[in-house]
Amino acid sequence: MVMAMTGIGAVTRLTESGLSITEWNVVSGALPPLSTHAWQEEFAKYQATPEFSAKHHWMTIADFKGIYFWEWFHRLWGRLIGLVFALPMVFFWVTGRIAREDRLKYLGLLILGGSQGFMGWFMVQSGLVDRPSVSHFRLAAHLSLALIIYCALLWMAFRLRFSEIRINPPLSSSRPLALITLGCAFVTIIWGAFVAGLDAGMIYNSFPMMGDRLWPPELGNTPFFYDPASVQFTHRILATLTGILTLGLVTRLYSANKPLSLFLGGFVCVQIILGIVTLLSVVMIPIAVAHQIGAIILLSLLLYSVFITRLKYVPD
């Protein structure tokens, strides 16, 4: 569900739907407007935002309903994730099925999930006052917390499901490379949020060249974190570095886990191709969402690679 949430969030951003709901009502906001009058009230609130004035002044209420759906669904999915996690956790806790040493971990995950709602609203607020879009820094923070929650959930699942696996030969020597590769992939994904927040994928839609050179002429001439061309160029460099590190990790894992190493090596190539096609298509939404989900799958494989480097070695 958290993986799907990143895809829903990508659609919400790419369709410029994130500012369509101008209030954060935790309980009553779970339902969309249910009458014509309610829709008109919501549309009037959106018409008062900078985004409507600067970008969407052409919208009718029918157009508004389209973007409203994605933001509402994004928030609804977040609420459902909370319920799907919290209700079973309470049941397993009171029935004594959660190990005492793990209780704080599960409680911490629940708190992280709740804080993500606050982070999402903190992001939305940045686009409701004096700018027609959300802050790309807050967008990156929102995605960062989502990835932290996702990785923590997945790590707990690995511990519960695969803790008895034994690796032969041992992989502890590959742990530093696995950690570095995971970190590089994480930063690359977060940098993708900068790209999305600045609409940096809408320029220099060629590869590997950016215009008539490998780097943009704007590089170094404008504030780095606010220049779409520089941000896109950096994302290219980070993605290339992640690909090289992943292929290096594949060679280290091959002797102990051939299926994982082959799948990891093949998938990182697919992900790079998806990134290039996203750029060449000028960020066609289905391709861009596939690229986002692909990034989460790659992160999952790298997290599992880190996990297996911690497992014990049992000689034949």
Summary of the structure (lengths in Angstrom):
residues: 316
radius of gyration: 21.7
end to end distance: 39.4
largest distance: 72.7
contacts: 982
relative contact order: 0.11
helix: 71%
strand: 1%
